[in-house]
Amino acid sequence: MLLLVIIAFAVRVIGDSRDVSDKGLLQLLAGPVPFSFPPNCTKARKPPNSSFCATGVLDIGLNWVLNFDTYIFDVFEPNKTVLLGFNATINRGMPKRLDIRTGGCAVPAYYDVLPGLFPNVLQVATKLCTSGGGPGKYDTSTKGYSAEFTVFGDTGMYSYGKRTAWPFFPFNATGHAYINPHFDVGLNVRIVRHSGIPKQLEVTTNFTNIITSVNGSVLTWHVFSGFTYDIYNPGPGHVTFINKTFVDKTFQIKPPS
């Protein structure tokens, strides 16, 4: 009887995850199930054709426990990663706990300033680091939990993937994570940084990273990362060097096949 109640509740909360078979659902209910996306990726090595790896463990029982880590790889040194991760616990659709994990530094992408003349001689890039986190705080207004963590790094010029002697412009920001009823989960980073020398060389960095559950499904997730650089000098004025999205992926957690 208890198993039937758990299965009925699981089907209701998972919702429209139609490509998860009955066999897959039973596998998820059988105990902790590890997952990764892209399939079989790890934080130790950058997957082909992907700048991130999502790994974790899903345990569906009376309490639903999800361990979810997203590693964004360094475009110059793919053995380096920056971590955005969390543990979430849910009971009967209601949040019971949220813990945030962070750490590491990475340069997720770069812009080649002179690709036609001198490829990769001048590259504009942002190094992104995370730290802090820990347990979330209960919010009586949302009946959920929220937590903050620290995001920091700098923007500057690289050459062939190496930092140059030119000035780098540092930034500090606060990332936000939350879990609300019906498995509404999100982890967001937004950085808008104005730096440089006023009226001579001004650089605006805009970076966005979002990890969210989709339609309240414990199995379906969306990861987005992108940035823009707006550089100003008295000659050409404002020039948006790049508006680049390097991660925009919706994927499903699936048990091993």
The 8 nearest C-alpha neighbors of each residue, nearest first, counted from 0:
[[1, 3, 2, 4, 5, 6, 7, 8],
 [0, 2, 4, 3, 5, 6, 61, 7],
 [1, 3, 5, 4, 0, 6, 7, 28],
 [4, 2, 6, 0, 1, 5, 7, 8],
 [3, 5, 1, 7, 2, 6, 8, 0],
 [4, 6, 2, 8, 3, 7, 9, 1],
 [7, 5, 9, 3, 8, 4, 10, 2],
 [8, 6, 4, 10, 9, 5, 3, 11],
 [7, 9, 5, 11, 6, 10, 4, 12],
 [10, 8, 6, 12, 11, 7, 13, 5],
 [9, 11, 13, 7, 8, 12, 14, 6],
 [12, 10, 8, 14, 9, 13, 7, 6],
 [13, 11, 14, 9, 10, 8, 216, 181],
 [14, 12, 216, 10, 11, 9, 217, 16],
 [15, 13, 12, 11, 16, 10, 216, 17],
 [14, 16, 17, 13, 216, 214, 18, 10],
 [15, 17, 18, 14, 19, 13, 218, 219],
 [18, 16, 15, 19, 20, 14, 13, 21],
 [17, 19, 16, 20, 15, 251, 23, 253],
 [18, 20, 17, 23, 16, 24, 21, 253],
 [19, 21, 23, 22, 18, 24, 17, 25],
 [22, 20, 24, 23, 25, 19, 26, 18],
 [21, 23, 25, 20, 24, 26, 19, 27],
 [24, 22, 20, 26, 21, 25, 19, 254],
 [25, 23, 21, 27, 26, 22, 20, 28],
 [26, 24, 28, 22, 27, 23, 29, 21],
 [27, 25, 23, 29, 24, 28, 22, 254],
 [26, 28, 24, 25, 29, 32, 30, 23],
 [29, 27, 25, 59, 26, 30, 24, 60],
 [28, 30, 26, 27, 25, 31, 59, 32],
 [29, 31, 28, 58, 32, 27, 59, 26],
 [30, 32, 58, 57, 56, 33, 27, 59],
 [31, 33, 57, 56, 27, 30, 254, 58],
 [34, 32, 56, 55, 57, 31, 254, 35],
 [35, 33, 55, 54, 56, 252, 254, 32],
 [36, 34, 54, 38, 53, 39, 37, 40],
 [37, 35, 38, 53, 52, 40, 54, 39],
 [36, 38, 40, 35, 52, 39, 46, 53],
 [39, 37, 36, 35, 40, 34, 52, 41],
 [38, 40, 35, 37, 41, 36, 34, 46],
 [39, 41, 38, 37, 35, 52, 46, 36],
 [42, 40, 43, 44, 52, 39, 54, 35],
 [41, 43, 44, 70, 52, 40, 45, 80],
 [44, 42, 41, 78, 45, 79, 40, 77],
 [43, 45, 42, 41, 78, 46, 77, 40],
 [44, 46, 77, 72, 47, 50, 43, 42],
 [47, 45, 49, 40, 44, 48, 50, 37],
 [48, 46, 49, 45, 50, 37, 44, 40],
 [49, 47, 46, 50, 45, 51, 37, 245],
 [50, 48, 46, 47, 51, 45, 52, 37],
 [49, 51, 72, 71, 45, 48, 246, 46],
 [52, 50, 71, 70, 49, 72, 53, 69],
 [51, 53, 70, 69, 36, 40, 37, 54],
 [54, 52, 69, 36, 35, 68, 70, 51],
 [55, 53, 35, 68, 34, 67, 52, 36],
 [54, 56, 67, 66, 34, 33, 68, 35],
 [55, 57, 33, 66, 32, 65, 34, 31],
 [58, 56, 65, 32, 31, 64, 66, 33],
 [59, 57, 31, 64, 30, 63, 32, 65],
 [60, 58, 63, 28, 27, 57, 64, 62],
 [61, 59, 62, 63, 58, 28, 5, 30],
 [60, 62, 63, 90, 5, 59, 91, 89],
 [63, 61, 90, 60, 89, 64, 59, 88],
 [62, 64, 59, 89, 88, 60, 58, 90],
 [63, 65, 88, 58, 87, 57, 62, 59],
 [66, 64, 57, 87, 86, 56, 67, 58],
 [65, 67, 86, 55, 56, 85, 57, 64],
 [68, 66, 55, 85, 84, 54, 65, 86],
 [69, 67, 84, 54, 53, 55, 83, 85],
 [68, 70, 53, 83, 52, 84, 82, 71],
 [69, 71, 82, 52, 51, 81, 80, 42],
 [72, 70, 51, 80, 81, 50, 69, 107],
 [73, 71, 80, 50, 77, 51, 79, 107],
 [72, 74, 105, 106, 77, 107, 76, 79],
 [73, 75, 107, 108, 76, 106, 77, 72],
 [74, 76, 160, 73, 77, 106, 161, 108],
 [75, 77, 73, 78, 79, 74, 72, 105],
 [78, 76, 73, 79, 72, 45, 74, 75],
 [77, 79, 76, 44, 43, 80, 45, 73],
 [80, 78, 77, 73, 76, 72, 105, 104],
 [81, 79, 72, 105, 71, 70, 73, 104],
 [80, 82, 103, 104, 105, 71, 70, 102],
 [83, 81, 70, 101, 102, 69, 84, 103],
 [84, 82, 101, 69, 68, 100, 70, 81],
 [85, 83, 68, 100, 67, 69, 99, 101],
 [84, 86, 99, 98, 67, 100, 66, 68],
 [85, 87, 66, 98, 65, 97, 67, 99],
 [86, 88, 97, 65, 64, 96, 85, 98],
 [87, 89, 64, 96, 95, 63, 94, 65],
 [90, 88, 94, 63, 95, 93, 62, 92],
 [89, 91, 62, 93, 92, 63, 94, 61],
 [92, 90, 93, 89, 61, 62, 8, 94],
 [91, 93, 181, 90, 89, 180, 182, 94],
 [92, 94, 180, 90, 89, 91, 95, 181],
 [95, 93, 89, 143, 96, 180, 88, 179],
 [94, 96, 88, 89, 93, 90, 97, 87],
 [95, 97, 88, 87, 94, 98, 144, 135],
 [96, 98, 87, 135, 86, 134, 144, 88],
 [99, 97, 134, 86, 133, 85, 135, 87],
 [98, 100, 85, 132, 133, 84, 134, 86],
 [101, 99, 84, 85, 132, 83, 133, 98],
 [102, 100, 82, 130, 83, 129, 84, 131],
 [103, 101, 129, 130, 82, 81, 128, 104],
 [102, 104, 81, 128, 80, 129, 82, 105],
 [103, 105, 128, 81, 127, 80, 126, 129],
 [106, 104, 73, 80, 81, 127, 126, 107],
 [105, 107, 126, 73, 125, 108, 74, 127],
 [108, 106, 73, 74, 105, 72, 71, 109],
 [109, 107, 74, 106, 124, 110, 245, 73],
 [110, 108, 124, 123, 122, 111, 107, 125],
 [109, 111, 123, 122, 112, 124, 241, 108],
 [110, 112, 122, 119, 114, 113, 121, 109],
 [111, 113, 121, 122, 110, 114, 123, 119],
 [114, 112, 117, 116, 115, 111, 118, 121],
 [115, 113, 118, 111, 117, 116, 112, 119],
 [114, 116, 113, 117, 118, 112, 111, 119],
 [115, 117, 113, 114, 118, 120, 112, 119],
 [116, 118, 113, 120, 114, 115, 119, 121],
 [117, 119, 114, 120, 113, 116, 115, 111],
 [120, 118, 159, 121, 111, 122, 158, 117],
 [121, 119, 158, 118, 117, 159, 122, 113],
 [120, 122, 158, 119, 112, 157, 111, 156],
 [123, 121, 111, 157, 110, 156, 112, 158],
 [124, 122, 156, 110, 109, 155, 157, 111],
 [125, 123, 109, 154, 155, 122, 156, 110],
 [126, 124, 154, 153, 106, 127, 155, 152],
 [125, 127, 106, 152, 153, 105, 154, 104],
 [126, 128, 152, 105, 104, 106, 151, 125],
 [129, 127, 104, 151, 152, 103, 150, 81],
 [130, 128, 150, 102, 101, 149, 103, 151],
 [131, 129, 102, 101, 149, 148, 150, 132],
 [132, 130, 148, 149, 101, 133, 129, 100],
 [133, 131, 148, 99, 100, 147, 101, 146],
 [132, 134, 99, 98, 100, 135, 131, 146],
 [135, 133, 98, 97, 99, 136, 132, 146],
 [134, 136, 146, 145, 97, 144, 98, 133],
 [137, 135, 144, 145, 146, 138, 134, 97],
 [136, 138, 144, 143, 139, 145, 135, 142],
 [139, 137, 140, 143, 142, 141, 144, 136],
 [138, 140, 142, 141, 137, 143, 144, 136],
 [139, 141, 138, 142, 143, 137, 144, 179],
 [140, 142, 143, 139, 138, 179, 180, 144],
 [143, 141, 139, 138, 140, 179, 180, 137],
 [142, 144, 179, 141, 138, 178, 94, 137],
 [143, 145, 137, 136, 178, 135, 177, 138],
 [144, 146, 177, 135, 136, 176, 178, 137],
 [147, 145, 135, 176, 175, 136, 177, 132],
 [146, 148, 175, 174, 132, 176, 173, 149],
 [149, 147, 132, 131, 174, 173, 130, 175],
 [148, 150, 173, 130, 129, 131, 174, 172],
 [151, 149, 129, 172, 128, 173, 171, 174],
 [152, 150, 171, 128, 170, 127, 172, 129],
 [153, 151, 127, 126, 128, 170, 169, 171],
 [152, 154, 169, 168, 126, 125, 170, 167],
 [155, 153, 125, 168, 167, 124, 126, 169],
 [156, 154, 167, 123, 124, 168, 166, 125],
 [155, 157, 123, 122, 163, 121, 124, 162],
 [156, 158, 162, 122, 161, 163, 160, 121],
 [157, 159, 120, 121, 161, 160, 122, 119],
 [158, 160, 119, 161, 120, 157, 121, 122],
 [161, 159, 158, 75, 157, 162, 122, 119],
 [162, 160, 157, 158, 159, 163, 75, 156],
 [161, 163, 157, 158, 156, 160, 164, 155],
 [162, 164, 157, 165, 156, 161, 158, 155],
 [163, 165, 166, 162, 156, 167, 157, 155],
 [164, 166, 163, 167, 156, 155, 162, 157],
 [167, 165, 164, 168, 155, 156, 163, 195],
 [168, 166, 155, 154, 153, 169, 165, 156],
 [167, 169, 153, 154, 194, 155, 166, 195],
 [170, 168, 153, 152, 167, 154, 171, 151],
 [171, 169, 151, 152, 153, 192, 172, 168],
 [172, 170, 151, 150, 152, 169, 173, 149],
 [173, 171, 150, 151, 149, 190, 174, 170],
 [174, 172, 149, 150, 148, 147, 175, 171],
 [173, 175, 188, 148, 147, 187, 149, 150],
 [174, 176, 147, 187, 186, 146, 148, 188],
 [177, 175, 186, 146, 145, 185, 187, 147],
 [178, 176, 145, 185, 144, 184, 146, 186],
 [177, 179, 184, 144, 143, 183, 145, 94],
 [178, 180, 143, 183, 182, 94, 184, 142],
 [181, 179, 93, 182, 92, 94, 183, 143],
 [182, 180, 92, 183, 215, 93, 179, 12],
 [183, 181, 215, 180, 184, 179, 217, 92],
 [182, 184, 179, 215, 178, 181, 180, 212],
 [185, 183, 178, 212, 211, 182, 177, 179],
 [186, 184, 211, 177, 210, 176, 187, 212],
 [185, 187, 176, 210, 175, 209, 211, 177],
 [188, 186, 209, 175, 208, 174, 176, 185],
 [187, 189, 174, 208, 207, 209, 175, 190],
 [190, 188, 207, 206, 208, 187, 191, 174],
 [189, 191, 206, 205, 192, 172, 207, 188],
 [192, 190, 205, 204, 206, 189, 193, 203],
 [191, 193, 204, 203, 190, 194, 170, 205],
 [194, 192, 203, 202, 204, 191, 201, 195],
 [195, 193, 202, 201, 168, 192, 203, 196],
 [194, 196, 201, 200, 202, 197, 168, 193],
 [195, 197, 200, 199, 201, 198, 194, 202],
 [198, 196, 199, 201, 200, 195, 194, 232],
 [199, 197, 200, 196, 232, 233, 201, 231],
 [200, 198, 232, 196, 197, 233, 201, 231],
 [201, 199, 232, 196, 195, 231, 198, 197],
 [200, 202, 195, 231, 196, 230, 194, 197],
 [201, 203, 230, 194, 195, 229, 193, 204],
 [204, 202, 193, 229, 192, 228, 230, 194],
 [203, 205, 228, 192, 191, 227, 206, 202],
 [204, 206, 191, 227, 226, 190, 203, 192],
 [205, 207, 226, 190, 189, 225, 204, 191],
 [208, 206, 189, 225, 224, 188, 226, 190],
 [207, 209, 224, 188, 223, 187, 189, 225],
 [210, 208, 187, 223, 222, 186, 188, 211],
 [209, 211, 222, 186, 185, 221, 187, 223],
 [212, 210, 185, 221, 184, 220, 213, 209],
 [211, 213, 220, 184, 219, 215, 183, 216],
 [212, 214, 220, 219, 215, 216, 211, 221],
 [215, 213, 216, 212, 183, 219, 14, 15],
 [214, 216, 182, 183, 213, 181, 212, 217],
 [217, 215, 13, 218, 219, 214, 213, 212],
 [216, 218, 13, 219, 215, 182, 212, 12],
 [217, 219, 252, 251, 216, 220, 13, 16],
 [220, 218, 251, 213, 216, 250, 212, 217],
 [221, 219, 212, 213, 250, 249, 211, 251],
 [220, 222, 249, 211, 248, 210, 212, 250],
 [223, 221, 210, 248, 247, 209, 249, 246],
 [222, 224, 247, 246, 209, 208, 248, 210],
 [225, 223, 208, 246, 207, 245, 244, 209],
 [226, 224, 244, 243, 207, 245, 206, 208],
 [225, 227, 206, 205, 243, 242, 207, 244],
 [228, 226, 242, 205, 241, 204, 243, 229],
 [227, 229, 204, 241, 240, 239, 203, 230],
 [228, 230, 239, 203, 238, 202, 240, 237],
 [231, 229, 202, 238, 201, 237, 239, 228],
 [232, 230, 237, 201, 236, 200, 238, 202],
 [231, 233, 200, 199, 236, 234, 235, 198],
 [234, 232, 236, 235, 199, 198, 231, 200],
 [233, 235, 232, 236, 231, 237, 199, 238],
 [236, 234, 233, 237, 232, 238, 231, 230],
 [237, 235, 231, 232, 233, 234, 238, 230],
 [238, 236, 231, 230, 235, 229, 239, 232],
 [237, 239, 230, 229, 240, 231, 236, 235],
 [240, 238, 229, 241, 228, 230, 237, 227],
 [241, 239, 228, 238, 229, 230, 242, 227],
 [240, 242, 227, 239, 228, 243, 110, 229],
 [241, 243, 227, 226, 228, 244, 240, 239],
 [242, 244, 225, 226, 241, 245, 227, 108],
 [243, 245, 225, 246, 224, 226, 247, 242],
 [244, 246, 225, 224, 243, 247, 50, 108],
 [247, 245, 224, 223, 244, 248, 222, 225],
 [248, 246, 223, 222, 224, 245, 244, 249],
 [247, 249, 222, 221, 246, 250, 223, 220],
 [250, 248, 221, 220, 222, 247, 219, 251],
 [251, 249, 220, 219, 248, 221, 252, 36],
 [252, 250, 219, 218, 253, 220, 249, 16],
 [251, 253, 218, 34, 219, 250, 254, 35],
 [252, 254, 251, 255, 34, 19, 23, 218],
 [253, 255, 23, 32, 256, 34, 27, 26],
 [254, 256, 253, 34, 33, 32, 23, 26],
 [255, 254, 253, 23, 26, 22, 38, 34]]
